[in-house]
Structure formats: C-alpha cells, structure tokens
Amino acid sequence: DDYQIKMIDDLNNVGWSEDYTIFDVPQGSYYNPSTGHYYLLNDSSLAWNEARDWAESYSNGYLVTINNQSEMNWLSTTFGMNPDVQYWIGFTDEEVENEWVWTNC
C-alpha cells in the first residue's frame, strides 16, 4: 500500500472555539509537540497530485514539509520507514523540471 503524510499547519491556524477547544483536527492524526503540527496518513493509493489535493482539502493542510533532522527522526519513529511503503512529501519539481521546491512555501 502507498501512504501519504498530510500535515496541518500550527494550532494557531487550525481554528479555536471561544473556550480554546480545537474543533477541526482530523480524527486519527498524530501530534508532534516539537513542531506544533498534526500529521495524518491516507492509506489509499493516490498519485502525488491527488495526495496534495487530499491534504489541501483539510484546513491549512499540505503534504509534509521536513524542516530538520529532528522532524525527520520523529516521522521515522512515528510512521516507520519501511522500504516497501511509499510516503508522499511536499517536495516537487512540477513547475520547473529539476528545480525542487516545498509546496507549502
């Protein structure tokens, strides 16, 4: 199976009610306290563009951006790094061939 990691932006952009209760964090998401981000896997076999669109269908969502080694370590520990499983990340050269950019920038 292919898996996509989806990240929701920091809690300040997720949405708060009057009593500061989070109201639109997806069920089954994983919270990384060092980044303040939530991560969600989709276990369907989607093409990269479809995975990006799926991630963006959530409030402030995008395919994961790996900002540093600490975040990479957390992702590896949390989701595992099985060579038989593909994970989509938000790094692409779709606009200009061989010019790689993060999709959330």
N, C-alpha and C positions, 0 to 999 in steps of 0.2 A: 504494500500500500504506500501511496505518497501522502505526505503530511505537509501542511503549511502552518507556519507560525505567524500569528497575527498579533500585533501589539496595539494597545490603546494608549493614547497619549497620557501624560501625567494626570493625577487626580484633579488638579485644578481645572482641567478641560473636560473631565468626564461628565460632570453635572451633579449638583448638590441640591438637596431639598432644603427647606427652611431650617430643619434640625440637623443639617450636615450629614444626612444619610445618603450614601451613594445609591443612585437609582437606575443606572443603565450599564453596570458592569456585567458582561455576559456570564451566564452560568458555565461552570467548568473552566474558568480562566485561572491562571496562575499569577500570583503577585510576586514581584521582585522588589523587596524592600530597599535594596541599594539604588535602584533606578526610579522607584515610584511608579513603575509601569506594570500593566497587566498583559499577559500573553495567552493566546488561545490557539489550540490546534484544530485544524479541519482535516478529517481523515478521508475526505473524498479525493479522487484523482483529478485534479484540476490542472490546466495549463497555467503558466506563470501569470498571464494577463487575467485569467479567471480568478486565480488566487488573490491577485492585487485588488480586483473589483470586489471580491468577497470581503477582504479585510476592510476596504473603504466603506462597505455598507454599514459598518458599526461607527458610532460616534467617535470622531477623531482617530479612526483606525488606519493602520498601514502595515505592510509586511515588515517584519522585524528589521531594525537597524542595529547592527552590532557596533557599539561605540568604543569598547575597550576589552581588554583581556578578562577583566572581572565579569563583565556581562557574558562573554563567550563561555567562561567557566560555569556560570550559573545556568546558561542554556544547556550546556553539555550534561551537567548534573541533573537538571530538572527533566529534560526530554530525552536524554541519552543520545549517543552518536553512533547509530547502527549504520554501517556502510550499505546495507540493503534498503535503507529508507532515505527518501529524498525530502529535504526541507527547503521550501522556497523562502528566500530572504529578499528584502527590498533593495537590491543592488542590481542595476541594469545598464545595458548599453543600447536600449531600444531606440533612442532618439538619434544617436550618432554611434556608428559601429566602432567598437574598441575604446569608447570614451565612457567609462563606468561612473555612475552617479547613484547616490542613495535616493530612493523615491520620496522620502519624507522631507527632503530639503527644498 
